[in-house]
Amino acid sequence: MLSFKHLEKFCSYPSCCYPFISLSHSVSPSSPLFFSLSPPLPPRAPFNLPSFFLSAILLLFLCLVVAPSSFSAALGSNSGKCPPLCTCTMNLTSVDCSNQQLFSPPPLLPRGIRNLSLAHNSIEMMPSGYLSCQPELVWLDLSNNSIMTLPHGMFSSQAKLQFLDLSRNNLTSLPASLLHPAQRLTFLRLARNPWLTELVVDQFAGLALLQELDVGHCGLRVLSVQVLDGLVGLSSLQLEGNPWVCGCAVEPLLNWVRNKIHRCSAGPTLTAECHSPPELEGIPLFSLTEESFRACRFALSLDDYLFIAFVGFVVSIASVATNFLLGITANCCHRWSKATDSEEI
């Protein structure tokens, strides 16, 4: 810092240094005036129109390309974090959130996980699109929760899914096309869903690689063979614990299982028991033979009964009409005979 008196050492006139000095201390009556030297400002470059446009284009590129990608990366920054209350492997490909008393699944999951367990919690609902960013998912365990239904398209991105456990929940139904995208599914467990009373036709369409299907201890009373027709690779089918109605409708299922399922892994299937009719309650389902269904070959369906009723109605109308015509004919003949007799007399 230099006082005004010292400037005479550098300039013959103080005014010649004024452009190169700047005020560095507030001026007051009791303090001397201090100045500090500062370098001269560089000359301003002339305006260059092409350079201006080039800078504008570069700025636009940064705003439209670089910034959105950086923002997306920031949004997906959770890909490097394990969700709270969960344990993960070092490479974040396996996430275990089981036994954490969760009422909803973790909102953010690492990208690219292969194994996910949400078992043994109190989850009641799975958000729509929850797994849409997990195309690498191979193993999913949702067992032992309180899930009542699953949203349509929940597995729309899970083309690599091989293992799915939905057992021990409160499922009442499954969307017809829920599992269609998971065409590599090998193991499917739906056991112990007591309110699951029906599996619709085409429920498992496209699951040609499915090897194990567990629907034991559900509420199934009948199971159409059309539900199972596409499962060409099925080797294990668990049916025990369901309230099976051992009527004529169960015969196609028994024949399908006997012809398609390998006996080496069909043990639990063979333990299924009849629940009704009362005379067959407790009888092993697969102890029923063709002799047991002999009456079904001569049994009439509802359509048959309706046809018989219709034919009977038509026949009765025809008989009434015929009797009416016969009565008129007989009456005419009787009158004609009387007229003839009277003419002869």
Backbone torsions as a table, in degrees:
resi	resn	phi	psi	omega
1	MET	NA	138.3	-176.8
2	LEU	-125.3	139.7	173.9
3	SER	-83.5	168.4	-176.8
4	PHE	-62.5	-31.0	179.9
5	LYS	-66.7	-34.4	-178.2
6	HIS	-73.1	-15.3	-178.4
7	LEU	-68.2	-20.5	-179.7
8	GLU	-65.9	-19.5	176.7
9	LYS	-71.4	-22.2	-175.8
10	PHE	-107.1	-25.0	-177.9
11	CYS	-133.9	142.6	175.6
12	SER	-70.4	-32.0	175.0
13	TYR	-124.7	132.0	179.7
14	PRO	-59.1	-30.2	-176.6
15	SER	-65.7	-22.9	-179.8
16	CYS	-70.7	-20.0	-179.7
17	CYS	-95.6	-7.7	-175.9
18	TYR	-57.3	-39.0	179.7
19	PRO	-66.0	-15.4	-175.5
20	PHE	-108.3	8.3	-179.4
21	ILE	-122.4	154.7	-179.8
22	SER	-136.9	150.7	-179.6
23	LEU	-70.1	127.9	-176.7
24	SER	-121.2	0.3	-178.7
25	HIS	-147.5	143.0	179.8
26	SER	-64.7	144.3	-176.8
27	VAL	-93.4	131.0	176.2
28	SER	-141.0	160.2	-177.9
29	PRO	-62.8	-26.6	-175.0
30	SER	-94.4	-5.4	-177.3
31	SER	-116.9	147.8	178.4
32	PRO	-71.7	160.9	179.2
33	LEU	-85.4	123.0	-178.5
34	PHE	-115.1	143.9	177.3
35	PHE	-133.0	153.6	174.8
36	SER	-125.0	146.9	178.9
37	LEU	-76.5	142.8	175.9
38	SER	-137.8	148.5	-178.1
39	PRO	-69.4	153.3	179.4
40	PRO	-67.9	148.4	178.3
41	LEU	-69.8	141.3	178.2
42	PRO	-69.9	152.5	179.4
43	PRO	-66.7	141.9	-178.7
44	ARG	-73.3	132.9	-179.9
45	ALA	-73.3	145.0	178.3
46	PRO	-65.4	149.2	-179.0
47	PHE	-66.1	128.7	-178.2
48	ASN	-117.5	110.1	-175.8
49	LEU	-63.4	-45.6	177.1
50	PRO	-59.9	-40.8	178.8
51	SER	-64.1	-35.6	178.7
52	PHE	-63.3	-45.7	179.2
53	PHE	-65.5	-37.6	178.2
54	LEU	-62.9	-41.3	178.4
55	SER	-66.0	-38.9	179.2
56	ALA	-64.5	-42.0	178.6
57	ILE	-64.2	-41.4	178.5
58	LEU	-62.9	-41.1	178.4
59	LEU	-65.4	-40.0	178.0
60	LEU	-63.9	-39.9	177.5
61	PHE	-61.6	-43.4	179.1
62	LEU	-63.3	-38.3	-178.2
63	CYS	-72.3	-38.6	-173.0
64	LEU	-90.9	-25.6	-174.5
65	VAL	-111.9	-56.0	-174.0
66	VAL	-72.4	-45.5	-176.5
67	ALA	-62.9	-47.4	178.8
68	PRO	-61.0	-39.8	179.1
69	SER	-65.2	-37.7	177.5
70	SER	-67.3	-36.8	178.5
71	PHE	-66.9	-41.0	177.4
72	SER	-63.5	-39.7	178.1
73	ALA	-63.6	-35.7	178.5
74	ALA	-67.2	-40.0	177.6
75	LEU	-65.0	-35.1	-179.8
76	GLY	-92.5	18.6	-177.7
77	SER	-67.0	-15.5	178.4
78	ASN	-69.2	-9.0	-179.7
79	SER	-61.0	-16.0	178.8
80	GLY	-104.9	13.6	-177.0
81	LYS	-125.0	145.5	175.0
82	CYS	-87.5	135.6	-179.4
83	PRO	-60.5	150.9	176.7
84	PRO	-59.2	147.1	179.4
85	LEU	68.1	7.9	-179.8
86	CYS	-117.2	159.8	173.7
87	THR	-115.8	141.4	-175.9
88	CYS	-132.4	155.6	172.5
89	THR	-74.7	167.2	-176.3
90	MET	-59.8	-38.3	-178.2
91	ASN	-89.5	5.5	176.0
92	LEU	60.1	30.0	175.8
93	THR	-94.4	-12.9	177.8
94	SER	-127.3	128.5	-179.5
95	VAL	-125.5	124.2	-179.1
96	ASP	-117.7	109.2	178.9
97	CYS	-115.4	25.9	-176.9
98	SER	-77.3	154.5	176.0
99	ASN	56.7	44.3	179.9
100	GLN	-119.2	9.5	179.8
101	GLN	55.5	40.1	179.8
102	LEU	-79.7	137.8	174.8
103	PHE	-98.3	-9.6	176.2
104	SER	-152.2	152.7	-179.9
105	PRO	-67.6	156.3	178.0
106	PRO	-56.9	133.9	-175.4
107	PRO	-67.9	-29.2	-177.8
108	LEU	-124.4	131.6	178.9
109	LEU	-122.0	149.0	174.2
110	PRO	-60.6	145.6	177.9
111	ARG	-73.2	144.7	173.2
112	GLY	77.9	22.4	179.7
113	ILE	-72.8	152.6	-179.9
114	ARG	-111.5	-30.2	-178.8
115	ASN	-127.0	131.5	179.8
116	LEU	-139.2	127.0	177.0
117	SER	-122.7	122.0	173.3
118	LEU	-119.4	25.2	-173.8
119	ALA	-71.5	158.4	174.9
120	HIS	57.4	51.3	173.4
121	ASN	-128.4	-162.8	178.9
122	SER	-123.1	35.8	-178.0
123	ILE	-71.4	128.6	-179.1
124	GLU	-104.3	-23.7	-175.5
125	MET	-148.2	139.7	174.1
126	MET	-100.2	125.6	-179.1
127	PRO	-62.6	146.7	177.1
128	SER	-65.0	133.6	179.9
129	GLY	75.1	16.0	-175.9
130	TYR	-62.8	-33.8	-177.2
131	LEU	-105.6	15.2	-175.1
132	SER	-65.7	-21.7	-179.5
133	CYS	-102.9	20.0	-178.3
134	GLN	-124.3	64.6	-178.0
135	PRO	-71.2	-13.3	-178.6
136	GLU	-92.0	2.1	-175.2
137	LEU	-64.3	128.6	-178.6
138	VAL	-115.8	-35.0	-171.8
139	TRP	-130.1	122.5	-177.6
140	LEU	-135.1	125.0	180.0
141	ASP	-120.5	111.3	176.7
142	LEU	-115.9	21.1	-174.7
143	SER	-71.6	160.9	176.4
144	ASN	56.8	52.5	173.2
145	ASN	-128.0	-160.9	179.0
146	SER	-124.0	32.4	-176.4
147	ILE	-69.8	127.5	-179.0
148	MET	-98.2	-32.4	178.8
149	THR	-154.7	162.3	179.6
150	LEU	-119.2	141.7	-177.1
151	PRO	-70.6	151.1	175.5
152	HIS	-60.5	138.9	177.5
153	GLY	74.2	17.3	-178.2
154	MET	-62.3	-33.8	-178.2
155	PHE	-107.5	29.3	-177.2
156	SER	-65.6	-22.3	-179.5
157	SER	-105.8	2.8	-173.2
158	GLN	-98.4	60.9	179.0
159	ALA	-70.4	-17.4	-178.4
160	LYS	-102.1	2.6	-177.0
161	LEU	-64.3	129.5	-178.8
162	GLN	-119.0	-28.2	-177.7
163	PHE	-127.8	127.1	179.5
164	LEU	-138.6	121.4	179.8
165	ASP	-117.3	111.0	177.4
166	LEU	-115.2	18.2	-175.2
167	SER	-71.6	159.3	177.2
168	ARG	56.5	52.8	173.2
169	ASN	-125.9	-164.6	177.4
170	ASN	-117.9	36.2	-178.4
171	LEU	-61.6	133.9	176.2
172	THR	-104.6	-26.3	178.3
173	SER	-164.0	166.5	176.3
174	LEU	-125.9	134.2	174.9
175	PRO	-54.9	139.9	-172.8
176	ALA	-57.3	-37.4	-175.8
177	SER	-103.1	16.9	-174.1
178	LEU	-57.8	-44.2	-172.1
179	LEU	-98.1	0.6	-176.0
180	HIS	-59.4	-38.2	179.9
181	PRO	-69.2	-24.4	-175.2
182	ALA	-86.7	67.2	-173.2
183	GLN	-77.6	-5.9	175.1
184	ARG	-98.7	8.5	-177.7
185	LEU	-60.9	130.2	-177.4
186	THR	-112.9	-37.8	-178.7
187	PHE	-125.6	126.8	179.0
188	LEU	-132.5	122.6	-178.8
189	ARG	-119.7	116.7	177.9
190	LEU	-118.1	13.4	-172.3
191	ALA	-63.7	152.8	173.3
192	ARG	59.2	45.8	166.0
193	ASN	-112.9	87.6	-169.1
194	PRO	-63.8	-18.9	-179.7
195	TRP	-95.3	1.7	177.7
196	LEU	-83.8	100.0	-172.3
197	THR	-106.5	-5.4	-175.7
198	GLU	-153.4	140.6	170.1
199	LEU	-120.0	121.0	-172.0
200	VAL	-80.5	161.8	176.2
201	VAL	-60.6	140.8	-177.7
202	ASP	70.7	15.1	177.3
203	GLN	-59.7	-38.0	-177.2
204	PHE	-112.7	27.2	-179.1
205	ALA	-62.2	134.2	178.1
206	GLY	87.6	-3.2	-177.9
207	LEU	-93.3	59.2	-177.2
208	ALA	-67.9	-20.1	-178.3
209	LEU	-92.5	-1.3	-178.8
210	LEU	-64.9	126.2	-178.9
211	GLN	-107.4	-33.1	-176.7
212	GLU	-129.6	126.1	177.7
213	LEU	-128.5	122.3	-178.5
214	ASP	-117.8	109.2	175.2
215	VAL	-121.5	29.2	-180.0
216	GLY	-71.7	150.4	175.6
217	HIS	57.7	40.8	171.5
218	CYS	-105.8	-158.9	179.2
219	GLY	-108.9	24.9	-176.3
220	LEU	-73.4	128.7	175.2
221	ARG	-104.0	-31.5	175.3
222	VAL	-139.9	158.0	177.6
223	LEU	-143.8	114.5	-177.7
224	SER	-71.0	141.0	177.2
225	VAL	-64.2	-27.3	179.8
226	GLN	-63.7	-23.9	176.6
227	VAL	-68.4	-31.4	-173.1
228	LEU	-101.4	-6.7	-171.4
229	ASP	-58.7	-34.1	-177.1
230	GLY	-82.6	-2.0	-176.2
231	LEU	-90.5	72.3	-174.7
232	VAL	-71.8	-22.6	-178.8
233	GLY	-98.5	6.2	-175.6
234	LEU	-67.1	128.7	179.0
235	SER	-122.5	-9.6	-179.7
236	SER	-143.4	126.7	-179.5
237	LEU	-135.6	116.3	179.8
238	GLN	-99.0	121.1	-177.0
239	LEU	-122.1	-2.2	-172.7
240	GLU	-66.2	153.4	174.1
241	GLY	84.3	3.8	177.4
242	ASN	-95.4	151.6	179.5
243	PRO	-81.8	69.4	-174.2
244	TRP	-66.2	136.4	172.7
245	VAL	-94.5	110.2	-174.1
246	CYS	-88.4	64.5	175.3
247	GLY	-106.2	-162.3	-177.7
248	CYS	-64.2	-27.2	-175.9
249	ALA	-70.6	-17.6	-177.1
250	VAL	-87.7	-13.6	-177.4
251	GLU	-60.8	-45.3	178.0
252	PRO	-60.0	-35.4	178.0
253	LEU	-64.4	-44.2	179.5
254	LEU	-62.0	-43.4	179.9
255	ASN	-64.5	-39.3	-179.9
256	TRP	-64.7	-45.3	-178.3
257	VAL	-65.0	-41.5	-179.1
258	ARG	-65.4	-31.4	-177.4
259	ASN	-89.2	-26.7	-171.3
260	LYS	-106.1	-34.6	-171.9
261	ILE	-90.7	134.2	177.3
262	HIS	-70.4	130.9	-176.0
263	ARG	-66.6	-20.6	-177.3
264	CYS	-65.7	-21.1	-178.5
265	SER	-126.2	19.1	-175.8
266	ALA	-103.7	19.9	-178.3
267	GLY	-55.9	-55.6	178.9
268	PRO	-59.7	-30.3	178.5
269	THR	-64.2	-40.3	-176.4
270	LEU	-71.5	-12.1	179.5
271	THR	-90.3	-0.7	177.6
272	ALA	-63.1	142.7	-176.2
273	GLU	-125.0	155.2	176.3
274	CYS	-75.8	142.0	176.5
275	HIS	-106.6	-28.8	176.7
276	SER	-153.2	159.5	-0.2
277	PRO	-67.2	167.9	-174.1
278	PRO	-55.3	-34.7	-177.5
279	GLU	-70.3	-14.9	178.8
280	LEU	-111.7	6.0	-177.3
281	GLU	-62.7	129.9	-179.7
282	GLY	88.1	-7.7	178.6
283	ILE	-75.8	132.3	176.7
284	PRO	-56.6	132.8	-175.4
285	LEU	-58.8	-40.3	-175.2
286	PHE	-88.7	8.9	170.7
287	SER	-86.7	-11.0	178.1
288	LEU	-72.7	134.8	-177.9
289	THR	-114.8	-178.6	178.1
290	GLU	-61.8	-31.2	177.8
291	GLU	-62.1	-32.2	-179.4
292	SER	-67.3	-22.5	-176.1
293	PHE	-111.1	20.2	-179.2
294	ARG	-61.9	-41.1	-178.9
295	ALA	-63.5	-24.8	-178.7
296	CYS	-67.7	-25.0	-179.9
297	ARG	-68.7	-24.3	-180.0
298	PHE	-111.2	6.5	179.7
299	ALA	-75.8	147.5	-179.4
300	LEU	-100.6	138.0	177.5
301	SER	-87.1	176.7	178.2
302	LEU	-62.5	-38.4	177.8
303	ASP	-61.9	-38.9	178.8
304	ASP	-63.3	-43.8	179.7
305	TYR	-64.0	-40.0	178.3
306	LEU	-64.5	-39.1	178.8
307	PHE	-65.8	-42.2	179.4
308	ILE	-63.8	-41.1	179.0
309	ALA	-63.5	-40.3	179.2
310	PHE	-64.8	-44.7	179.0
311	VAL	-62.6	-41.4	178.6
312	GLY	-62.2	-39.7	178.8
313	PHE	-63.8	-44.2	179.9
314	VAL	-63.6	-42.8	-179.8
315	VAL	-63.9	-40.3	-179.9
316	SER	-65.3	-41.1	177.1
317	ILE	-62.9	-42.4	179.7
318	ALA	-64.1	-39.6	179.7
319	SER	-66.6	-40.2	177.6
320	VAL	-62.7	-44.3	178.8
321	ALA	-62.9	-41.3	-179.9
322	THR	-64.4	-44.3	178.8
323	ASN	-62.9	-38.1	178.5
324	PHE	-62.7	-45.6	179.0
325	LEU	-64.2	-40.6	178.3
326	LEU	-63.8	-38.8	178.9
327	GLY	-64.8	-43.1	178.2
328	ILE	-63.3	-41.7	179.7
329	THR	-62.2	-45.1	179.8
330	ALA	-62.8	-40.6	179.5
331	ASN	-64.5	-41.7	178.5
332	CYS	-63.5	-43.5	179.0
333	CYS	-62.1	-41.3	-179.4
334	HIS	-63.8	-42.9	178.7
335	ARG	-66.8	-39.5	-179.8
336	TRP	-64.0	-40.6	179.2
337	SER	-65.7	-39.0	177.9
338	LYS	-64.3	-41.8	178.9
339	ALA	-64.0	-37.9	179.7
340	THR	-66.3	-43.5	179.9
341	ASP	-62.4	-40.5	-178.9
342	SER	-68.1	-33.6	177.5
343	GLU	-68.4	-40.0	-179.8
344	GLU	-65.6	-34.7	179.9
345	ILE	-73.7	NA	NA
